[in-house]
C-alpha cells in the first residue's frame, strides 16, 4: 500500500469529533469528565464526556461507531469550539492505524529540531523538503566591539605646580554614614584654603565638617551656610532619634503580614465567569430602580395549606413560591407594558406578548436562571409541575442552554436563606426581577388590632428605561395585593 493510499484509508477510518457550540454563540467549554478511554468501544449516540459551558453542564454524544483512538485533552481543560477533542477508529478490524505522511513529516521535523538543539553543528535533513540546510542555521560570528580607551587625566599648569609642593593631607572626616560624592570641579584645589566667611567657618567647626570636602555654590567659589548644612545633613540624619508620640495620640498599628500559603486561588470560568460578566454588564448598562413593600401574606399561607390537601393537586409541589409566581404573572397581565426589552442597536423598545418566567437557582457551579416558557398562559398545576422540574434539573446541573434563553422577567427567592429582602440585579435583556423575602411571624395591625401575622417583604428591581416609577410602583402594589388577598387570583385573572 502506498503512502497516499494509507493516508486516504486512515482518513476514512479515523473520524474526529470537534467541540460543538452547545449554546447560543458560545466560544469555549471546559471538559469536566471523560466517560471513555482510548481503546473503549463506542456506539452512535453514546455519551462520551461532560462539558461545562458558560451557561450549563452538557453531556456530549459521539456520532460514530468504533473504538476510541485518542483523547486530545485532559479533564479540566477549556477547549475552543471547533477544536477536535476525540477521534474514533471506525474500522478497528483493519489492523493498526498507519501514520499518515503528513504526521510522519511533522514528527520527523520535530525530531530534526530536537537534533539541531542537541547538535547545532552538522544537522542532516531527515526527509526531502523538510528541515533547513546546515549552513542556514549557522550563526555568523559576532564582530568584536572595540573597547574605548580610557582618557588620560589632563594636568593643567597650576595643578602641575601644586603637585610639586608638599601639601598636607586633609583630616579624616568622622562621619558614620558615607558622605555624598564630592564634585571635583566645584571643590577647592588641593592645598588651597577654602573660601568661606568666619561665621560659616564657625558653623562648619561646630558641625564637624571639613570645609575642604564641601562643594561651594556661592559667587566666586565661596562656601555658604547652606552648603555646610547640605554637607552635614547626611551625617545628622542617622543621629536623629525618632520623635516620641505625643500624649493622647495612639501609636500606629504594626503592619500585618499575610500568609499567602493559607490563601486559595480558583480560576474564574464556566457558569461563574458568565454570571460575573452578565451582572457587570447589566449593572452598568440598565439603570436600576428598586422598590420595596412589606405585605401580610397570612391568607396566602392558609391557601397553600389548603391546596396541599386538594386531591386534584396530589403529587404536586405546592409552596409559597408557586403563589408568588402566579401573583407576579397576574400583575404583569394587568400591566403588559412591563414585559418589554430594550434594543440598543435599533433604539427600539420591544414589547412581548409572552412571559418567560425565570427562576434564579443556586447550583454548585454558580447561579443560573432557567425560565418557564409561556408561563403566563399556564394553569396552576402546570406551573407547579414545570417549576418543580426546573429546580430539580438545575440542582443536578443538567439545565440546557435553551432553558436559560429568552427570559423576560425573573423571581429570586432569597427567603429560603432567611433573608428579608435585597436589591437584585436584572438578568441581562430582562425588564424586571422580583426578590421574595422570608415569611416571618410579626406583629401586624389587622382589623384595628395588633395581631401576629405572616409577613414578608418584596423588592422589585426594574429597568428605568422601560419602566418608569409609576408603572413599577403599580406592578409591585398589585403583586402585594394578590398575596394579601389571594382570591384576586380569580377576580383579576
C-alpha positions as CSV (number, residue, x, y, z in Angstrom):
1,X,0.0,0.0,0.0
2,X,1.4,3.4,-1.0
3,X,1.7,6.3,1.4
4,X,-1.1,8.1,-0.3
5,X,-3.4,5.1,-0.2
6,X,-2.6,4.6,3.5
7,X,-3.4,8.2,4.3
8,X,-6.7,8.0,2.5
9,X,-7.6,4.8,4.3
10,X,-6.7,6.3,7.7
11,X,-8.8,9.4,6.9
12,X,-11.8,7.2,6.3
13,X,-11.1,5.1,9.4
14,X,-10.3,7.9,11.9
15,X,-13.2,10.2,12.5
16,X,-12.7,13.3,14.5
17,X,-15.3,14.8,16.8
18,X,-15.0,18.6,17.4
19,X,-16.2,20.6,20.4
20,X,-19.7,21.7,19.3
21,X,-21.4,25.0,20.0
22,X,-23.9,23.6,22.6
23,X,-25.2,27.1,23.5
24,X,-26.0,30.3,21.7
25,X,-22.8,31.6,20.3
26,X,-20.6,30.2,23.0
27,X,-16.9,30.1,22.1
28,X,-15.4,27.6,24.6
29,X,-16.3,24.8,27.0
30,X,-14.5,23.0,29.8
31,X,-14.2,19.2,29.8
32,X,-15.5,18.1,33.2
33,X,-15.3,14.3,32.8
34,X,-14.5,11.7,30.2
35,X,-16.7,8.6,30.2
36,X,-14.5,6.7,27.8
37,X,-10.7,6.0,27.4
38,X,-8.6,5.1,24.4
39,X,-9.4,1.5,23.3
40,X,-13.0,1.6,24.5
41,X,-15.8,0.7,22.1
42,X,-18.4,3.4,21.4
43,X,-21.7,3.4,19.5
44,X,-23.5,6.2,17.7
45,X,-25.3,8.4,20.3
46,X,-23.3,7.2,23.3
47,X,-22.3,10.0,25.8
48,X,-18.5,10.2,25.8
49,X,-17.9,13.3,28.0
50,X,-19.5,16.0,30.1
51,X,-18.6,19.7,29.4
52,X,-19.4,22.9,31.1
53,X,-20.2,25.9,29.1
54,X,-20.7,29.5,30.3
55,X,-24.4,28.5,30.9
56,X,-24.6,24.9,32.0
57,X,-23.1,21.4,32.1
58,X,-23.9,19.4,29.0
59,X,-23.3,15.8,28.0
60,X,-21.9,15.2,24.5
61,X,-22.8,12.1,22.5
62,X,-20.4,10.7,19.9
63,X,-21.9,10.3,16.3
64,X,-19.7,7.4,15.3
65,X,-19.4,3.6,15.9
66,X,-16.0,2.2,16.6
67,X,-13.1,2.3,19.1
68,X,-11.7,5.4,20.8
69,X,-8.4,6.2,19.2
70,X,-7.3,9.3,21.1
71,X,-8.5,11.8,23.7
72,X,-6.9,15.1,22.8
73,X,-7.5,16.9,26.1
74,X,-7.5,16.1,29.8
75,X,-10.3,16.7,32.2
76,X,-10.4,20.3,33.4
77,X,-9.1,21.7,30.2
78,X,-11.0,24.6,28.5
79,X,-11.3,24.0,24.8
80,X,-12.4,26.3,22.0
81,X,-15.5,25.5,20.0
82,X,-14.5,23.7,16.7
83,X,-11.4,22.0,18.2
84,X,-11.0,18.2,17.9
85,X,-11.4,16.7,21.3
86,X,-11.7,12.9,20.5
87,X,-11.0,10.7,17.5
88,X,-12.6,7.3,16.8
89,X,-11.4,4.4,14.7
90,X,-14.4,3.3,12.8
91,X,-12.8,0.2,11.4
92,X,-10.7,-1.4,14.2
93,X,-10.6,-4.8,12.5
94,X,-8.5,-3.4,9.6
95,X,-5.3,-3.6,11.7
96,X,-3.2,-0.9,13.4
97,X,-3.5,2.6,12.2
98,X,-0.6,3.7,10.0
99,X,0.8,7.1,10.5
100,X,-0.2,9.4,7.6
101,X,2.6,11.1,5.6
102,X,1.8,14.5,7.0
103,X,2.0,13.2,10.6
104,X,5.3,11.4,9.8
105,X,6.7,14.5,8.2
106,X,5.7,16.6,11.2
107,X,7.2,14.0,13.6
108,X,10.4,14.0,11.5
109,X,10.6,17.7,11.6
110,X,10.1,17.7,15.3
111,X,12.9,15.1,15.7
112,X,15.1,17.2,13.5
113,X,14.5,20.3,15.6
114,X,15.5,18.3,18.7
115,X,18.6,17.1,17.0
116,X,19.5,20.6,16.0
117,X,19.2,21.7,19.6
118,X,21.4,18.9,20.8
119,X,24.0,19.1,18.0
120,X,24.0,22.5,16.3
121,X,26.9,21.5,14.0
122,X,26.2,19.1,11.2
123,X,22.4,18.7,11.2
124,X,21.1,16.4,8.5
125,X,17.6,16.7,6.9
126,X,15.5,13.5,7.5
127,X,13.1,13.9,4.6
128,X,13.5,15.7,1.3
129,X,11.8,19.0,1.5
130,X,11.8,19.1,5.3
131,X,14.3,20.9,7.5
132,X,16.9,23.6,6.8
133,X,20.3,23.3,5.3
134,X,23.1,23.2,7.9
135,X,24.5,26.5,6.7
136,X,21.2,28.3,7.0
137,X,21.0,27.7,10.8
138,X,24.7,28.5,11.5
139,X,25.1,31.9,13.2
140,X,27.6,34.4,12.0
141,X,30.4,35.1,14.5
142,X,29.7,38.4,16.3
143,X,32.2,41.1,15.4
144,X,34.2,42.1,18.4
145,X,33.4,45.5,19.7
146,X,36.3,47.9,20.3
147,X,37.0,48.8,23.9
148,X,37.0,52.6,24.3
149,X,40.3,53.8,25.6
150,X,40.3,55.5,28.9
151,X,41.2,59.2,28.7
152,X,44.3,60.2,30.5
153,X,44.0,62.8,33.2
154,X,44.8,66.3,31.9
155,X,47.2,68.1,34.2
156,X,47.0,71.9,34.0
157,X,49.9,74.2,34.7
158,X,48.5,75.2,38.1
159,X,47.9,71.6,39.0
160,X,51.4,70.6,37.9
161,X,52.8,73.4,40.1
162,X,50.7,72.2,43.0
163,X,51.7,68.6,42.6
164,X,55.3,69.7,43.1
165,X,54.5,71.0,46.5
166,X,54.2,69.0,49.6
167,X,50.5,69.6,50.6
168,X,49.2,68.5,53.9
169,X,46.6,65.7,53.6
170,X,43.1,66.7,54.7
171,X,42.0,65.4,58.0
172,X,39.7,62.4,58.1
173,X,36.0,63.3,58.5
174,X,34.4,61.3,61.4
175,X,31.1,60.5,59.6
176,X,29.2,57.3,60.4
177,X,27.4,57.3,57.1
178,X,29.3,57.9,53.8
179,X,29.0,61.4,52.7
180,X,27.7,62.2,49.2
181,X,30.4,62.2,46.4
182,X,32.3,65.4,46.2
183,X,32.2,67.1,42.8
184,X,35.8,67.6,41.9
185,X,35.1,70.6,39.6
186,X,33.4,72.6,42.3
187,X,35.7,71.8,45.3
188,X,38.7,73.8,46.1
189,X,42.0,72.9,44.6
190,X,44.3,70.7,46.7
191,X,46.4,72.7,49.1
192,X,44.4,75.9,48.9
193,X,42.3,77.2,51.8
194,X,38.5,77.0,51.1
195,X,36.8,80.4,50.7
196,X,34.3,81.0,53.4
197,X,33.3,83.8,55.8
198,X,34.1,83.5,59.5
199,X,30.5,82.7,60.6
200,X,30.4,79.9,58.0
201,X,33.8,78.5,59.3
202,X,32.5,78.5,62.9
203,X,29.3,76.7,61.8
204,X,31.4,74.1,60.0
205,X,33.6,73.6,63.0
206,X,30.6,73.2,65.3
207,X,29.1,70.6,63.0
208,X,32.4,68.8,62.5
209,X,32.5,69.4,58.7
210,X,35.8,69.8,56.9
211,X,35.3,72.7,54.5
212,X,37.7,71.1,52.1
213,X,35.0,68.5,51.4
214,X,32.2,71.0,50.9
215,X,31.2,71.9,47.3
216,X,30.8,75.7,47.1
217,X,27.8,77.3,45.4
218,X,28.3,80.9,46.3
219,X,29.7,83.5,43.9
220,X,33.4,83.1,43.2
221,X,33.5,79.6,44.8
222,X,32.6,80.9,48.3
223,X,31.1,78.3,50.6
224,X,27.8,79.4,52.1
225,X,25.9,78.3,55.2
226,X,23.5,76.3,53.0
227,X,26.5,74.4,51.6
228,X,27.6,73.4,55.1
229,X,24.2,72.3,56.2
230,X,23.9,70.3,53.0
231,X,27.1,68.5,53.7
232,X,26.1,67.9,57.3
233,X,22.6,66.6,56.5
234,X,23.6,63.0,55.6
235,X,25.7,62.7,58.7
236,X,23.0,64.1,61.0
237,X,20.1,62.0,59.6
238,X,21.1,58.7,61.4
239,X,21.8,60.6,64.7
240,X,18.3,62.0,64.9
241,X,16.2,59.9,67.4
242,X,12.7,59.0,66.4
243,X,10.2,61.5,67.8
244,X,8.2,60.3,70.8
245,X,4.5,60.0,70.2
246,X,2.5,62.9,71.5
247,X,0.4,62.4,74.6
248,X,-3.0,61.1,73.8
249,X,-2.1,60.1,70.3
250,X,-2.2,56.3,69.8
251,X,0.8,54.7,68.2
252,X,0.5,53.4,64.7
253,X,-0.6,49.8,64.4
254,X,2.1,47.4,63.2
255,X,1.9,46.2,59.6
256,X,0.3,42.8,59.4
257,X,2.0,40.3,57.1
258,X,-0.5,38.0,55.4
259,X,0.4,34.4,54.8
260,X,0.0,33.5,51.1
261,X,0.3,29.8,51.9
262,X,-3.1,30.0,53.6
263,X,-4.8,31.6,50.6
264,X,-6.5,29.7,47.7
265,X,-6.9,30.9,44.1
266,X,-9.6,29.4,41.9
267,X,-9.7,30.3,38.2
268,X,-13.0,32.0,37.2
269,X,-14.6,30.1,34.4
270,X,-17.7,28.4,33.3
271,X,-21.1,29.4,34.8
272,X,-19.5,31.7,37.4
273,X,-17.5,33.6,34.8
274,X,-20.5,34.1,32.6
275,X,-22.6,35.2,35.6
276,X,-20.0,37.7,36.7
277,X,-19.7,39.2,33.2
278,X,-23.5,39.3,32.8
279,X,-24.0,41.0,36.2
280,X,-21.4,43.6,35.5
281,X,-22.9,44.3,32.0
282,X,-26.4,44.6,33.5
283,X,-25.5,46.7,36.4
284,X,-23.6,49.3,34.3
285,X,-26.0,49.2,31.3
286,X,-29.5,49.2,32.6
287,X,-30.4,52.0,35.0
288,X,-31.7,50.0,38.0
289,X,-34.5,51.2,40.3
290,X,-35.5,49.1,43.3
291,X,-38.7,49.5,45.3
292,X,-39.9,47.6,48.4
293,X,-43.1,46.7,50.0
294,X,-44.0,44.7,53.2
295,X,-47.2,42.7,53.0
296,X,-49.3,40.5,55.2
297,X,-49.4,37.0,53.5
298,X,-51.3,35.2,56.2
299,X,-54.2,34.4,53.8
300,X,-51.8,33.2,51.1
301,X,-50.1,30.8,53.6
302,X,-53.5,29.4,54.5
303,X,-54.3,28.9,50.9
304,X,-51.0,27.0,50.4
305,X,-52.0,24.6,53.2
306,X,-55.5,24.1,51.6
307,X,-54.0,23.4,48.2
308,X,-51.7,20.8,49.6
309,X,-54.8,18.9,50.9
310,X,-56.6,19.2,47.5
311,X,-56.8,15.7,45.8
312,X,-56.6,17.4,42.3
313,X,-53.1,18.6,43.2
314,X,-51.9,15.4,44.7
315,X,-48.2,14.7,43.9
316,X,-47.5,18.4,43.0
317,X,-45.1,20.6,45.0
318,X,-47.2,23.4,46.4
319,X,-45.3,26.1,48.2
320,X,-45.4,29.9,48.7
321,X,-43.1,30.5,45.7
322,X,-45.7,29.0,43.4
323,X,-48.3,31.5,44.5
324,X,-45.8,34.4,44.4
325,X,-45.0,33.4,40.8
326,X,-48.7,33.3,40.0
327,X,-49.3,36.7,41.6
328,X,-46.3,38.1,39.5
329,X,-47.9,36.8,36.3
330,X,-51.3,38.2,37.1
331,X,-49.8,41.6,37.9
332,X,-47.9,41.6,34.6
333,X,-51.1,40.8,32.7
334,X,-52.7,43.9,34.3
335,X,-49.6,46.0,33.2
336,X,-48.4,44.4,29.9
337,X,-46.0,47.4,29.2
338,X,-43.7,45.9,31.9
339,X,-43.0,42.9,29.7
340,X,-40.5,44.5,27.3
341,X,-36.9,44.7,26.3
342,X,-34.5,47.5,25.2
343,X,-32.9,47.2,21.8
344,X,-29.9,49.4,21.9
345,X,-28.7,48.7,18.4
346,X,-32.0,49.8,16.8
347,X,-33.0,52.2,19.5
348,X,-36.4,50.4,20.0
349,X,-38.5,49.1,22.8
350,X,-39.6,45.5,22.1
351,X,-42.9,44.7,23.8
352,X,-43.5,41.0,24.2
353,X,-46.9,39.2,24.3
354,X,-45.4,36.2,26.1
355,X,-44.0,35.8,29.5
356,X,-40.9,33.6,30.1
357,X,-40.6,33.5,33.9
358,X,-37.1,32.9,35.1
359,X,-36.3,31.4,38.5
360,X,-32.9,32.1,39.9
361,X,-31.3,28.8,41.1
362,X,-28.1,28.4,43.1
363,X,-26.0,25.5,42.0
364,X,-22.6,24.2,43.0
365,X,-21.2,25.7,39.7
366,X,-22.8,29.1,40.3
367,X,-26.1,31.0,39.8
368,X,-28.2,30.1,36.8
369,X,-31.6,31.4,35.7
370,X,-33.7,28.9,33.7
371,X,-37.1,30.0,32.7
372,X,-40.6,28.6,32.2
373,X,-41.7,29.3,28.6
374,X,-45.1,30.9,28.2
375,X,-45.7,30.9,31.9
376,X,-48.4,33.5,31.6
377,X,-50.9,31.0,29.9
378,X,-50.2,28.0,32.2
379,X,-52.6,26.8,34.8
380,X,-51.6,26.5,38.5
381,X,-51.0,22.7,38.2
382,X,-48.9,23.2,35.0
383,X,-46.9,26.0,36.6
384,X,-46.3,23.8,39.7
385,X,-45.1,20.9,37.6
386,X,-42.7,22.9,35.5
387,X,-41.4,24.8,38.5
388,X,-40.5,21.6,40.3
389,X,-38.8,20.1,37.2
390,X,-36.9,23.3,36.6
391,X,-35.5,23.4,40.2
392,X,-34.6,19.7,40.1
393,X,-32.8,19.9,36.8
394,X,-30.9,23.0,38.0
395,X,-29.7,21.2,41.2
396,X,-28.4,18.3,39.2
397,X,-26.5,20.6,36.9
398,X,-28.3,19.4,33.8
399,X,-30.0,22.6,32.7
400,X,-29.7,23.1,29.0
401,X,-28.7,26.5,27.5
402,X,-32.1,26.6,25.7
403,X,-33.8,26.5,29.1
404,X,-32.0,29.7,30.1
405,X,-32.5,31.7,26.9
406,X,-35.3,34.1,26.2
407,X,-36.3,35.1,29.7
408,X,-38.4,38.2,30.2
409,X,-38.8,38.6,34.0
410,X,-37.3,36.7,37.0
411,X,-38.0,35.8,40.6
412,X,-35.2,35.2,43.1
413,X,-36.3,33.5,46.3
414,X,-33.9,34.9,49.0
415,X,-36.3,33.9,51.7
416,X,-35.1,30.3,51.7
417,X,-31.9,31.6,53.3
418,X,-33.7,33.5,56.0
419,X,-33.1,36.9,54.3
420,X,-35.8,39.6,54.5
421,X,-35.1,41.1,51.1
422,X,-32.4,42.5,48.8
423,X,-31.7,44.7,45.8
424,X,-31.5,42.2,42.9
425,X,-29.7,42.9,39.7
426,X,-31.6,42.4,36.4
427,X,-30.9,39.3,34.3
428,X,-29.4,40.8,31.1
429,X,-32.1,41.5,28.5
430,X,-35.0,41.4,31.0
431,X,-37.1,44.2,32.3
432,X,-37.8,43.3,36.0
433,X,-36.7,41.0,38.8
434,X,-38.7,40.3,42.0
435,X,-36.9,39.3,45.2
436,X,-39.1,37.3,47.5
437,X,-38.0,37.6,51.2
438,X,-38.5,35.3,54.2
439,X,-42.0,34.9,55.6
440,X,-41.9,35.6,59.4
441,X,-44.5,35.8,62.2
442,X,-44.6,39.5,63.1
443,X,-46.9,41.9,65.0
444,X,-49.3,43.5,62.5
445,X,-52.3,45.7,62.7
446,X,-55.2,43.6,61.4
447,X,-58.8,44.9,61.7
448,X,-57.8,47.6,64.1
449,X,-55.9,45.3,66.5
450,X,-52.3,44.2,66.7
451,X,-52.0,40.6,66.0
452,X,-49.3,38.1,65.0
453,X,-49.4,37.7,61.2
454,X,-47.3,36.1,58.5
455,X,-45.4,38.9,56.9
456,X,-42.9,39.2,54.1
457,X,-41.0,41.9,52.2
458,X,-40.9,42.1,48.4
459,X,-38.3,44.0,46.4
460,X,-38.8,44.8,42.7
461,X,-35.8,46.0,40.6
462,X,-36.7,47.2,37.1
463,X,-35.0,48.9,34.1
464,X,-35.9,52.5,34.3
465,X,-35.5,52.9,30.5
466,X,-38.5,50.7,30.1
467,X,-40.5,51.1,33.3
468,X,-41.0,54.5,35.0
469,X,-41.6,54.9,38.7
470,X,-45.4,55.0,38.4
471,X,-45.6,51.8,36.4
472,X,-43.1,50.0,38.6
473,X,-45.0,51.0,41.7
474,X,-48.3,49.8,40.3
475,X,-46.8,46.5,39.4
476,X,-45.3,45.9,42.9
477,X,-48.5,47.1,44.6
478,X,-50.6,44.6,42.5
479,X,-48.3,41.7,43.4
480,X,-48.7,42.6,47.1
481,X,-52.4,42.9,46.7
482,X,-52.8,39.4,45.3
483,X,-50.7,37.9,48.0
484,X,-52.6,39.8,50.7
485,X,-56.0,38.6,49.3
486,X,-55.3,35.6,47.1
487,X,-58.9,35.5,45.8
488,X,-57.7,38.1,43.4
489,X,-56.0,35.3,41.5
490,X,-59.5,34.6,40.3
491,X,-61.1,38.0,40.1
492,X,-58.1,39.6,38.3
493,X,-57.3,36.7,36.1
